[in-house]
Amino acid sequence: MKKLGFIAVAIFVMASCAKTTKAEWMVYEETACLPFWTDEDSQSKSKDNLELFLKAEGIIPLKIKIEGERNFSCDACDCETGIDYLVQVDESQAGLMLYYGFKSR
């Protein structure tokens, strides 16, 4: 009986603490001047590095995806490589993402 009461209270507390978010996807298009979070050998490490950076800056990533294939067509910093870093954040944090070079998707 006590266990059932505890479970009911826990569900109530979790439900009352839940916050509705309005998610927005942001994208960073990688250029030949790779961002500092990039690990050229591992997309998984790049994703982890990006998540650590965002959290350190107070940004809470809801989801992170990396899409595309890296292809260096030129060495200039404005040449895109074909890799896109997609980060889903609450819309209240979109401005911070813009500051770090992300764009709304």
C-alpha positions as CSV (number, residue, x, y, z in Angstrom):
1,M,0.0,0.0,0.0
2,K,2.8,2.4,0.9
3,K,4.5,1.6,-2.4
4,L,1.4,2.5,-4.4
5,G,1.1,5.8,-2.5
6,F,4.7,6.7,-3.2
7,I,4.3,5.9,-6.9
8,A,1.2,8.1,-7.1
9,V,3.0,11.0,-5.5
10,A,6.0,10.6,-7.7
11,I,3.9,10.6,-10.9
12,F,2.0,13.8,-9.6
13,V,5.3,15.6,-8.9
14,M,6.8,14.6,-12.3
15,A,3.7,15.7,-14.1
16,S,3.5,19.1,-12.3
17,C,7.2,19.8,-12.9
18,A,7.0,19.1,-16.7
19,K,7.6,22.1,-18.8
20,T,6.2,22.5,-22.3
21,T,8.8,23.5,-24.8
22,K,8.4,24.8,-28.3
23,A,11.3,23.1,-30.1
24,E,13.1,24.8,-32.9
25,W,15.8,23.3,-35.2
26,M,18.9,25.3,-35.7
27,V,21.6,24.4,-38.2
28,Y,25.4,25.2,-38.4
29,E,26.8,24.6,-41.9
30,E,30.4,23.5,-41.5
31,T,33.0,25.3,-43.6
32,A,36.6,24.5,-44.4
33,C,37.6,26.4,-41.2
34,L,36.3,23.6,-39.0
35,P,34.5,24.6,-35.8
36,F,36.5,23.8,-32.7
37,W,34.1,21.0,-31.6
38,T,34.8,19.0,-34.8
39,D,36.6,15.7,-34.6
40,E,37.4,14.8,-38.2
41,D,37.7,11.1,-37.3
42,S,34.4,10.7,-35.4
43,Q,31.0,12.2,-35.8
44,S,30.1,10.8,-32.4
45,K,32.9,12.7,-30.8
46,S,32.0,15.9,-32.7
47,K,28.4,15.5,-31.4
48,D,29.6,15.0,-27.8
49,N,32.0,18.0,-28.1
50,L,29.2,20.2,-29.4
51,E,26.8,19.1,-26.7
52,L,29.4,19.9,-24.0
53,F,30.1,23.3,-25.5
54,L,26.4,24.2,-25.7
55,K,25.7,23.1,-22.1
56,A,28.7,25.1,-20.9
57,E,27.2,28.1,-22.5
58,G,23.8,27.5,-20.8
59,I,22.1,26.1,-23.9
60,I,20.1,23.0,-23.4
61,P,20.2,20.9,-26.6
62,L,17.1,18.7,-26.9
63,K,18.5,16.8,-29.9
64,I,21.7,16.9,-31.9
65,K,22.1,15.4,-35.4
66,I,25.0,15.6,-37.9
67,E,24.0,15.2,-41.6
68,G,26.0,15.1,-44.8
69,E,29.4,14.0,-46.1
70,R,32.5,16.0,-45.7
71,N,34.0,17.2,-49.0
72,F,36.6,19.9,-49.1
73,S,36.1,21.6,-52.5
74,C,38.3,24.6,-51.5
75,D,40.3,25.8,-48.5
76,A,38.7,29.2,-48.0
77,C,36.8,29.7,-44.7
78,D,33.6,30.4,-46.5
79,C,33.6,27.1,-48.5
80,E,31.0,24.7,-47.1
81,T,32.1,21.1,-46.5
82,G,28.7,19.5,-46.8
83,I,28.4,18.7,-43.1
84,D,25.4,20.3,-41.2
85,Y,25.2,20.3,-37.4
86,L,21.5,20.3,-36.5
87,V,20.5,21.2,-32.9
88,Q,17.0,21.3,-31.5
89,V,16.6,23.8,-28.7
90,D,13.7,25.5,-27.0
91,E,12.8,28.6,-29.1
92,S,13.7,30.8,-26.1
93,Q,17.4,29.8,-26.7
94,A,17.4,30.4,-30.5
95,G,19.0,33.8,-30.1
96,L,22.0,32.3,-28.3
97,M,22.3,29.8,-31.1
98,L,22.3,32.6,-33.7
99,Y,25.1,34.2,-31.7
100,Y,27.3,31.1,-32.2
101,G,26.7,31.0,-36.0
102,F,23.7,28.7,-36.2
103,K,20.7,29.6,-38.4
104,S,17.0,28.8,-38.1
105,R,16.1,25.8,-40.2
